[in-house]
Amino acid sequence: MKGSDVESMTKLLKEHDVPLSAVRANKLLLSLGFLEEAERPSANNPEVKKKYKVLTGKGLDYGANEENDQSPGQTSPYYYKDSFEELAKILIIARDEQDSEKK
């Protein structure tokens, strides 16, 4: 399942015509346990904590945490192109379940 060719969530959602925003997809992945929030001190003010998302063990089946060039010590999740279709199906199912619970 794991590949080496990764891309951002935004780009993959567009390429696969998945009717979700990256923000909604990330919220779904957080609720499913594929992502979690981590914190780091702000570069400008160490008293302030900045939050960022990290793929969990479960999420690492579908992507990798890559070093963020703009924020040393922080990673950003990127997703494997070759398994994104499967992840997209999981996201759509989770979205549909969440939407039906709201009704």
MDTraj code that builds the backbone (N, CA, C; nanometers):
import mdtraj as md
import numpy as np

residues = "MET LYS GLY SER ASP VAL GLU SER MET THR LYS LEU LEU LYS GLU HIS ASP VAL PRO LEU SER ALA VAL ARG ALA ASN LYS LEU LEU LEU SER LEU GLY PHE LEU GLU GLU ALA GLU ARG PRO SER ALA ASN ASN PRO GLU VAL LYS LYS LYS TYR LYS VAL LEU THR GLY LYS GLY LEU ASP TYR GLY ALA ASN GLU GLU ASN ASP GLN SER PRO GLY GLN THR SER PRO TYR TYR TYR LYS ASP SER PHE GLU GLU LEU ALA LYS ILE LEU ILE ILE ALA ARG ASP GLU GLN ASP SER GLU LYS LYS".split()
xyz = np.array([
    [0.0818, -0.1192, 0.0000],
    [0.0000, 0.0000, 0.0000],
    [0.0861, 0.1255, 0.0000],
    [0.1966, 0.1240, 0.0724],
    [0.2786, 0.2431, 0.0838],
    [0.3582, 0.2676, -0.0445],
    [0.3585, 0.3938, -0.0840],
    [0.4366, 0.4350, -0.1994],
    [0.5324, 0.5440, -0.1562],
    [0.6072, 0.5960, -0.2484],
    [0.6998, 0.7028, -0.2130],
    [0.6569, 0.8353, -0.2738],
    [0.5631, 0.8305, -0.3661],
    [0.5166, 0.9500, -0.4343],
    [0.4018, 1.0113, -0.3546],
    [0.4264, 1.1256, -0.2921],
    [0.3259, 1.1884, -0.2065],
    [0.2836, 1.3243, -0.2606],
    [0.1657, 1.3672, -0.2155],
    [0.1117, 1.4959, -0.2594],
    [0.0250, 1.5525, -0.1465],
    [-0.0068, 1.6802, -0.1553],
    [-0.0903, 1.7435, -0.0529],
    [-0.2346, 1.6957, -0.0649],
    [-0.3063, 1.7053, 0.0452],
    [-0.4476, 1.6675, 0.0476],
    [-0.5253, 1.7507, -0.0536],
    [-0.5022, 1.8813, -0.0565],
    [-0.5752, 1.9706, -0.1472],
    [-0.5617, 1.9262, -0.2925],
    [-0.4400, 1.8995, -0.3331],
    [-0.4153, 1.8613, -0.4729],
    [-0.4796, 1.7264, -0.5054],
    [-0.4680, 1.6306, -0.4151],
    [-0.5240, 1.4977, -0.4407],
    [-0.6765, 1.4998, -0.4431],
    [-0.7376, 1.5802, -0.3567],
    [-0.8840, 1.5916, -0.3587],
    [-0.9306, 1.6443, -0.4942],
    [-0.8602, 1.7441, -0.5461],
    [-0.8959, 1.8005, -0.6769],
    [-0.8728, 1.6997, -0.7887],
    [-0.7572, 1.6345, -0.7878],
    [-0.7229, 1.5376, -0.8928],
    [-0.8225, 1.4224, -0.8994],
    [-0.8754, 1.3823, -0.7845],
    [-0.9678, 1.2684, -0.7785],
    [-1.1146, 1.3119, -0.7754],
    [-1.1387, 1.4414, -0.7936],
    [-1.2757, 1.4964, -0.7931],
    [-1.3540, 1.4556, -0.6690],
    [-1.2891, 1.4623, -0.5548],
    [-1.3545, 1.4296, -0.4280],
    [-1.4241, 1.5565, -0.3784],
    [-1.5553, 1.5493, -0.3539],
    [-1.6309, 1.6691, -0.3165],
    [-1.6149, 1.7083, -0.1691],
    [-1.4907, 1.7303, -0.1287],
    [-1.4578, 1.7715, 0.0074],
    [-1.3509, 1.8794, 0.0017],
    [-1.3537, 1.9705, 0.0975],
    [-1.2432, 2.0650, 0.1124],
    [-1.1338, 1.9965, 0.1948],
    [-1.0140, 2.0477, 0.1880],
    [-0.9056, 1.9918, 0.2688],
    [-0.9354, 2.0098, 0.4177],
    [-1.0001, 2.1202, 0.4537],
    [-1.0359, 2.1446, 0.5940],
    [-1.1316, 2.0359, 0.6433],
    [-1.2355, 2.0069, 0.5648],
    [-1.3325, 1.9023, 0.6045],
    [-1.2646, 1.7659, 0.6081],
    [-1.1809, 1.7380, 0.5086],
    [-1.1102, 1.6095, 0.5058],
    [-1.0234, 1.5932, 0.6302],
    [-0.9535, 1.6995, 0.6693],
    [-0.8690, 1.6922, 0.7891],
    [-0.9531, 1.6698, 0.9148],
    [-1.0683, 1.7358, 0.9243],
    [-1.1554, 1.7152, 1.0400],
    [-1.2037, 1.5707, 1.0465],
    [-1.2365, 1.5152, 0.9304],
    [-1.2784, 1.3748, 0.9254],
    [-1.1638, 1.2829, 0.9665],
    [-1.0441, 1.3111, 0.9164],
    [-0.9280, 1.2281, 0.9505],
    [-0.8958, 1.2370, 1.0997],
    [-0.9152, 1.3542, 1.1586],
    [-0.8969, 1.3681, 1.3041],
    [-0.9979, 1.2814, 1.3785],
    [-1.1242, 1.2854, 1.3351],
    [-1.2286, 1.2085, 1.4033],
    [-1.2091, 1.0578, 1.3865],
    [-1.1462, 1.0171, 1.2764],
    [-1.1216, 0.8747, 1.2512],
    [-0.9927, 0.8242, 1.3158],
    [-0.9132, 0.9168, 1.3708],
    [-0.7865, 0.8772, 1.4330],
    [-0.6708, 0.8629, 1.3366],
    [-0.6851, 0.9126, 1.2138],
    [-0.5763, 0.9070, 1.1161],
    [-0.4805, 1.0248, 1.1359],
    [-0.5324, 1.1339, 1.1915],
    [-0.4533, 1.2531, 1.2217],
    [-0.4698, 1.2864, 1.3686],
    [-0.3703, 1.3561, 1.4229],
    [-0.3814, 1.4131, 1.5561],
    [-0.3153, 1.5503, 1.5540],
    [-0.3505, 1.6332, 1.6514],
    [-0.2892, 1.7649, 1.6595],
    [-0.1690, 1.7583, 1.7520],
    [-0.0627, 1.8254, 1.7092],
    [0.0576, 1.8383, 1.7899],
    [0.0818, 1.9877, 1.8117],
    [0.1699, 2.0203, 1.9049],
    [0.2017, 2.1603, 1.9330],
    [0.3511, 2.1819, 1.9312],
    [0.3867, 2.3055, 1.8965],
    [0.5264, 2.3483, 1.9037],
    [0.5266, 2.4935, 1.9495],
    [0.6363, 2.5396, 2.0100],
    [0.6422, 2.6804, 2.0479],
    [0.6551, 2.7684, 1.9239],
    [0.5944, 2.8845, 1.9281],
    [0.6047, 2.9809, 1.8191],
    [0.7495, 3.0288, 1.8070],
    [0.7942, 3.0519, 1.6852],
    [0.9305, 3.1009, 1.6634],
    [0.9456, 3.2434, 1.7163],
    [0.8386, 3.3224, 1.7082],
    [0.8440, 3.4622, 1.7520],
    [0.8198, 3.4788, 1.9017],
    [0.7389, 3.3911, 1.9589],
    [0.7049, 3.4013, 2.0996],
    [0.6937, 3.2610, 2.1586],
    [0.7982, 3.2137, 2.2259],
    [0.7984, 3.0779, 2.2806],
    [0.6837, 3.0498, 2.3786],
    [0.6208, 3.1556, 2.4313],
    [0.5074, 3.1390, 2.5219],
    [0.3830, 3.0895, 2.4466],
    [0.3782, 3.1187, 2.3165],
    [0.2628, 3.0840, 2.2337],
    [0.2862, 2.9472, 2.1697],
    [0.1835, 2.8635, 2.1741],
    [0.1918, 2.7304, 2.1125],
    [0.1208, 2.7320, 1.9776],
    [0.1858, 2.6784, 1.8779],
    [0.1277, 2.6638, 1.7443],
    [0.0847, 2.5187, 1.7276],
    [-0.0362, 2.4974, 1.6734],
    [-0.0866, 2.3623, 1.6502],
    [-0.0649, 2.3232, 1.5047],
    [-0.0380, 2.1959, 1.4839],
    [-0.0264, 2.1410, 1.3498],
    [-0.0707, 1.9958, 1.3524],
    [-0.0978, 1.9435, 1.2350],
    [-0.1512, 1.8075, 1.2255],
    [-0.0413, 1.7074, 1.1886],
    [-0.0536, 1.5881, 1.2472],
    [0.0434, 1.4811, 1.2271],
    [-0.0319, 1.3518, 1.1996],
    [0.0127, 1.2771, 1.1011],
    [-0.0455, 1.1451, 1.0754],
    [-0.0098, 1.0506, 1.1893],
    [-0.1090, 0.9753, 1.2360],
    [-0.0877, 0.8758, 1.3412],
    [-0.0412, 0.7447, 1.2760],
    [-0.0189, 0.6428, 1.3574],
    [0.0180, 0.5118, 1.3043],
    [-0.0822, 0.4624, 1.2015],
    [-0.2099, 0.4818, 1.2313],
    [-0.3178, 0.4428, 1.1400],
    [-0.3104, 0.5234, 1.0094],
    [-0.2815, 0.6521, 1.0210],
    [-0.2734, 0.7393, 0.9042],
    [-0.1495, 0.7166, 0.8195],
    [-0.0452, 0.6626, 0.8807],
    [0.0800, 0.6396, 0.8071],
    [0.0665, 0.5317, 0.6998],
    [-0.0454, 0.4576, 0.7015],
    [-0.0725, 0.3632, 0.5928],
    [-0.1065, 0.4373, 0.4644],
    [-0.1479, 0.5637, 0.4774],
    [-0.1932, 0.6418, 0.3617],
    [-0.1065, 0.7638, 0.3320],
    [-0.0052, 0.7874, 0.4140],
    [0.0772, 0.9050, 0.3898],
    [0.2003, 0.9084, 0.4778],
    [0.2665, 1.0243, 0.4749],
    [0.3903, 1.0432, 0.5506],
    [0.3921, 1.1837, 0.6097],
    [0.4570, 1.1966, 0.7237],
    [0.4782, 1.3272, 0.7847],
    [0.6107, 1.3810, 0.7310],
    [0.6039, 1.4887, 0.6551],
    [0.7242, 1.5451, 0.5946],
    [0.7608, 1.6754, 0.6639],
    [0.8904, 1.6966, 0.6799],
    [0.9404, 1.8191, 0.7437],
    [0.8877, 1.9418, 0.6711],
    [0.8400, 2.0397, 0.7479],
    [0.7885, 2.1636, 0.6926],
    [0.9040, 2.2637, 0.6837],
    [0.9384, 2.3052, 0.5613],
    [1.0518, 2.3955, 0.5405],
    [1.0338, 2.5302, 0.6100],
    [0.9092, 2.5794, 0.6160],
    [0.8836, 2.7099, 0.6768],
    [0.8839, 2.7055, 0.8297],
    [0.8647, 2.5886, 0.8867],
    [0.8571, 2.5758, 1.0327],
    [0.9429, 2.4590, 1.0787],
    [1.0710, 2.4839, 1.1047],
    [1.1583, 2.3755, 1.1520],
    [1.1024, 2.3104, 1.2783],
    [1.1114, 2.1792, 1.2862],
    [1.0586, 2.1058, 1.4000],
    [0.9119, 2.0705, 1.3857],
    [0.8533, 2.1074, 1.2729],
    [0.7122, 2.0782, 1.2466],
    [0.7027, 1.9971, 1.1179],
    [0.6082, 1.9048, 1.1158],
    [0.5854, 1.8271, 0.9945],
    [0.4487, 1.8614, 0.9369],
    [0.4288, 1.8230, 0.8123],
    [0.2991, 1.8363, 0.7457],
    [0.2656, 1.7012, 0.6850],
    [0.1378, 1.6622, 0.6908],
    [0.1005, 1.5343, 0.6311],
    [0.0898, 1.5436, 0.4786],
    [0.1463, 1.4462, 0.4122],
    [0.1344, 1.4308, 0.2670],
    [0.0868, 1.2892, 0.2431],
    [0.0117, 1.2705, 0.1357],
    [-0.0574, 1.1435, 0.1138],
    [-0.0050, 1.0716, -0.0095],
    [0.0017, 0.9384, 0.0018],
    [0.0497, 0.8556, -0.1086],
    [-0.0495, 0.8607, -0.2237],
    [0.0011, 0.8917, -0.3411],
    [-0.0844, 0.8983, -0.4598],
    [-0.1470, 0.7628, -0.4907],
    [-0.0693, 0.6548, -0.4731],
    [-0.1177, 0.5228, -0.5140],
    [-0.2234, 0.4632, -0.4207],
    [-0.2415, 0.5185, -0.3017],
    [-0.3456, 0.4661, -0.2122],
    [-0.4512, 0.5722, -0.1797],
    [-0.4442, 0.6870, -0.2469],
    [-0.5375, 0.7943, -0.2137],
    [-0.6820, 0.7591, -0.2473],
    [-0.7024, 0.6829, -0.3518],
    [-0.8394, 0.6456, -0.3892],
    [-0.9088, 0.5718, -0.2740],
    [-0.8358, 0.4835, -0.2088],
    [-0.8909, 0.4097, -0.0939],
    [-0.9195, 0.5058, 0.0220],
    [-0.8275, 0.5980, 0.0472],
    [-0.8479, 0.6963, 0.1533],
    [-0.9675, 0.7857, 0.1213],
    [-0.9834, 0.8231, -0.0039],
    [-1.0968, 0.9061, -0.0455],
    [-1.2283, 0.8350, -0.0164],
    [-1.2353, 0.7050, -0.0409],
    [-1.3577, 0.6284, -0.0118],
    [-1.3884, 0.6303, 0.1378],
    [-1.2852, 0.6163, 0.2192],
    [-1.3011, 0.6210, 0.3650],
    [-1.3550, 0.7583, 0.4063],
    [-1.3019, 0.8628, 0.3453],
    [-1.3459, 0.9991, 0.3775],
    [-1.4924, 1.0214, 0.3403],
    [-1.5328, 0.9742, 0.2237],
    [-1.6712, 0.9922, 0.1785],
    [-1.7679, 0.9165, 0.2700],
    [-1.7322, 0.7952, 0.3075],
    [-1.8159, 0.7173, 0.3996],
    [-1.8287, 0.7911, 0.5335],
    [-1.7162, 0.8416, 0.5851],
    [-1.7172, 0.9134, 0.7129],
    [-1.7998, 1.0412, 0.7020],
    [-1.7881, 1.1116, 0.5904],
    [-1.8668, 1.2330, 0.5694],
    [-2.0163, 1.2006, 0.5682],
    [-2.0535, 1.0964, 0.4929],
    [-2.1940, 1.0585, 0.4825],
    [-2.2510, 1.0169, 0.6190],
    [-2.1722, 0.9438, 0.6971],
    [-2.2168, 0.9032, 0.8310],
    [-2.2333, 1.0245, 0.9217],
    [-2.1379, 1.1153, 0.9125],
    [-2.1443, 1.2373, 0.9944],
    [-2.2654, 1.3220, 0.9539],
    [-2.2888, 1.3359, 0.8247],
    [-2.4022, 1.4161, 0.7772],
    [-2.5355, 1.3536, 0.8170],
    [-2.5449, 1.2199, 0.8134],
    [-2.6717, 1.1550, 0.8492],
    [-2.6985, 1.1651, 0.9994],
    [-2.5933, 1.1755, 1.0798],
    [-2.6103, 1.1911, 1.2252],
    [-2.6662, 1.3298, 1.2581],
    [-2.6387, 1.4277, 1.1741],
    [-2.6829, 1.5647, 1.1974],
    [-2.8305, 1.5832, 1.1649],
    [-2.8887, 1.4911, 1.0884],
    [-3.0294, 1.5043, 1.0465],
    [-3.1249, 1.4611, 1.1556],
])
top = md.Topology()
chain = top.add_chain()
for i, resn in enumerate(residues, 1):
    res = top.add_residue(resn, chain, resSeq=i)
    for name in ("N", "CA", "C"):
        top.add_atom(name, md.element.get_by_symbol(name[0]), res)
traj = md.Trajectory(xyz[None], top)
